[in-house]
């Protein structure tokens, strides 16, 4: 890590911070999924059994758009396409 000028302790602290940020993305996603599961019976009764209208489409877009948005954020945080090679020489 001498190219970046970071000590091993700084690298560990940075990676720990990134991991904590990723976990803070998962918590609201879990709440959104939990809320979605709890309200499915009401949604079926009030939304799916009625005639589709602009309001219905808007509701579904907002409701499931939030779930999709959070899922994409989590996937991009945990599964990046680039990797930073890290080597530590502790000798």
Secondary structure, DSSP 8 states (H G I E B T S, - for coil): -TTTT--HHHHHHHHHHHHHHHHHHHHHHHHHHHHHHHTHHHHIIIIITS---HHHHHHHHHHHHHHHHHHHHHHHHHS-S----------
